[in-house]
Amino acid sequence: MKINISDLTWDKFIYPRCNKSQKTITAYIEALSIGAKFPPIKIQKVFNYTDENGNKSIQAIIILDGIHRWSAFKENGIKEIAARK
């Protein structure tokens, strides 16, 4: 399935890596520029979500795996990314 980049949430508490690697993101951006294809990111829809700033929402779509791919697509101006549950 395809999902809008802007609909996704990176929750630092849930995500297994605490930091993003800009080196990895830059490499992915370069790969995208020459037509590389990436596997879908893994997501999970959650309800009654409260983010790290205490903001509450009825639902959110959390990134479980693929933060570097998501970041590269986002920085490259791509609006959608392949995702799986």
Buried (B, 14 or more C-beta within 10 A) or exposed (E): EEBEBEEBBBBEEEBEEEEBEEEBBBBBBEBBEEEEEBEBBEBEEBEEBEBEEEEEEEEBBBBBBBBBBBBBBBBBEEEEBBBEE
